Amino acid sequence: MPTKKITKAAKKQREQARFSDAATFSVRLREARQRAGFDIPAVADKFGTTKEAYARLERGGALPRSETLLRIARLFGVSTDWLLGLTD
């Protein structure tokens, strides 16, 4: 089966969509954490990660894996759809 070439425009569009998703997630993640009354070190400790790794999520530098997303939603009492910007 021949490989499909990805154009520069398609790559740029994917990159922009990912950035938008990460930006929405990071804003909502920070909002949920603050509403729940946690600071970054406390959340990082609950997830067994470093505060730098957790802070990267809040800065939009990364998106969590699905199982981590579920744990975050449960900890903060919000839905995964809300965290991802799918619902208000």
C-alpha positions in Angstrom: 0.0 0.0 0.0 1.5 3.4 -1.0 2.3 5.9 1.7 0.3 9.1 1.6 2.4 12.3 1.5 1.4 14.9 4.0 1.5 18.4 2.7 3.1 21.3 4.6 -0.4 22.9 4.9 -1.8 19.8 6.4 1.0 19.6 8.9 0.5 23.2 9.9 -3.3 22.7 10.3 -2.7 19.6 12.5 -0.2 21.6 14.6 -2.6 24.5 15.0 -5.4 22.2 16.1 -3.2 20.5 18.6 -2.0 23.8 20.0 -5.7 25.0 20.3 -6.6 21.8 22.1 -3.7 22.0 24.5 -4.4 25.7 25.2 -8.1 25.0 26.1 -7.1 22.1 28.2 -4.4 24.0 30.1 -6.7 27.0 30.9 -9.4 24.7 32.2 -6.9 22.5 34.1 -5.6 25.5 36.0 -9.1 26.8 36.7 -10.2 23.4 38.0 -7.1 23.1 40.2 -7.6 26.6 41.7 -11.3 26.0 42.3 -10.4 22.7 44.1 -7.9 24.6 46.3 -4.8 22.7 45.3 -1.4 24.1 44.5 0.9 22.6 41.8 3.1 20.6 44.2 0.1 19.0 45.9 -1.4 17.8 42.7 1.9 16.5 41.4 2.3 14.6 44.6 -1.2 13.1 44.3 -0.3 11.9 40.7 3.2 10.7 41.7 4.9 13.0 39.2 7.1 16.0 39.4 5.7 19.5 39.8 7.6 20.4 36.5 5.7 17.6 34.6 2.4 18.7 36.0 3.1 22.4 35.3 3.8 21.5 31.7 0.2 20.4 31.4 -1.0 23.8 32.7 1.3 25.6 30.4 -0.1 23.8 27.3 3.2 22.0 26.6 1.7 18.6 26.8 -1.7 16.8 26.8 -2.3 13.9 29.3 -2.9 10.3 28.4 -6.4 9.1 28.7 -6.0 7.4 32.0 -4.4 10.5 33.5 -7.2 12.7 32.1 -9.7 10.5 33.9 -7.8 10.8 37.2 -7.5 14.6 36.8 -11.2 14.9 36.2 -12.1 12.8 39.2 -9.7 14.6 41.5 -11.1 18.0 40.6 -14.7 16.9 40.2 -15.1 18.0 36.6 -15.9 16.1 33.4 -13.3 15.1 30.8 -15.4 16.8 28.2 -15.2 20.1 30.1 -11.4 19.8 30.5 -11.0 19.2 26.8 -13.3 22.1 25.9 -16.0 19.9 24.4 -18.7 21.3 26.8 -19.2 24.4 28.8 
